[in-house]
């Protein structure tokens, strides 16, 4: 989605991007047994204690608020996957030196 940093040329508003992101599948670890849940967007489950299950982000947040699960962060959110601030600074310096 090019142009998200400039609100004048954005394809979607921040609210629309947030709404679309809520449908992203993530893993949650339930702490109780539950039958599958049926929604318009699909069926999720069955849920077994301590067994990771893929669900939409919005469902994981709703269950977490009720104390029924733990959310397992996606791999791309781990600290090791994000670029360190020192590498960002060094890359920025190289770009500025090039210009």
C-alpha positions as CSV (number, residue, x, y, z in Angstrom):
1,X,0.0,0.0,0.0
2,X,2.1,2.8,-1.3
3,X,1.6,6.2,0.1
4,X,0.4,5.3,3.6
5,X,2.8,7.8,5.1
6,X,1.2,10.7,3.2
7,X,-2.5,11.1,4.0
8,X,-3.1,13.1,0.8
9,X,-2.2,10.2,-1.5
10,X,-3.2,7.3,0.6
11,X,-5.4,4.6,-0.9
12,X,-7.0,3.8,2.5
13,X,-7.5,5.8,5.7
14,X,-5.8,4.7,8.9
15,X,-9.2,3.3,10.1
16,X,-9.6,1.3,6.9
17,X,-6.2,-0.2,7.2
18,X,-6.9,-1.1,10.9
19,X,-10.2,-2.7,9.9
20,X,-8.5,-4.9,7.2
21,X,-5.7,-5.9,9.6
22,X,-8.1,-7.2,12.1
23,X,-8.9,-10.1,9.7
24,X,-5.2,-11.2,9.7
25,X,-4.9,-14.8,11.0
26,X,-2.7,-15.2,14.1
27,X,-2.2,-18.0,16.5
28,X,-3.8,-18.1,19.9
29,X,-3.4,-20.6,22.7
30,X,-6.7,-21.3,24.4
31,X,-6.8,-22.3,28.1
32,X,-10.2,-24.1,27.8
33,X,-11.9,-26.6,25.5
34,X,-14.5,-25.1,23.1
35,X,-16.4,-26.4,20.1
36,X,-15.7,-24.7,16.7
37,X,-17.0,-21.2,16.3
38,X,-19.0,-20.5,13.1
39,X,-18.9,-17.0,11.6
40,X,-19.7,-15.5,8.2
41,X,-16.0,-15.2,7.5
42,X,-15.3,-18.9,8.3
43,X,-15.2,-21.6,11.0
44,X,-12.5,-21.5,13.6
45,X,-11.6,-24.3,16.1
46,X,-12.1,-26.7,17.8
47,X,-10.2,-25.1,20.6
48,X,-8.2,-27.4,22.9
49,X,-6.2,-26.2,25.9
50,X,-2.6,-25.4,25.2
51,X,-2.9,-26.2,21.5
52,X,-2.2,-23.2,19.2
53,X,-5.1,-22.4,16.9
54,X,-5.2,-19.9,14.0
55,X,-7.9,-17.3,14.3
56,X,-8.5,-13.8,13.1
57,X,-6.9,-11.1,15.2
58,X,-10.2,-9.6,16.2
59,X,-11.3,-13.0,17.6
60,X,-8.1,-13.5,19.5
61,X,-8.4,-10.1,21.1
62,X,-12.0,-10.7,22.1
63,X,-11.1,-14.1,23.7
64,X,-8.0,-12.6,25.4
65,X,-10.1,-9.8,27.0
66,X,-12.3,-12.6,28.5
67,X,-9.2,-14.4,29.9
68,X,-9.9,-17.5,27.6
69,X,-6.6,-17.5,25.7
70,X,-3.1,-16.2,25.2
71,X,-2.1,-14.6,21.9
72,X,1.1,-15.9,20.3
73,X,2.7,-12.9,18.4
74,X,3.5,-13.6,14.7
75,X,7.1,-14.3,13.8
76,X,7.4,-10.9,12.0
77,X,6.7,-9.1,15.3
78,X,9.6,-10.7,17.2
79,X,12.5,-8.5,18.1
80,X,15.0,-10.5,16.1
81,X,13.0,-9.9,12.9
82,X,12.9,-6.1,13.1
83,X,15.8,-4.1,11.9
84,X,17.9,-2.7,14.8
85,X,18.1,1.1,15.2
86,X,21.9,0.9,14.6
87,X,21.4,-0.8,11.2
88,X,18.7,1.8,10.3
89,X,21.1,4.6,11.3
90,X,24.0,3.2,9.3
91,X,21.8,2.6,6.3
92,X,20.5,6.2,6.5
93,X,24.0,7.5,6.8
94,X,25.1,5.5,3.7
95,X,22.1,6.9,1.7
96,X,22.9,10.5,2.8
97,X,26.6,9.9,1.9
98,X,25.5,8.7,-1.6
99,X,23.3,11.8,-2.1
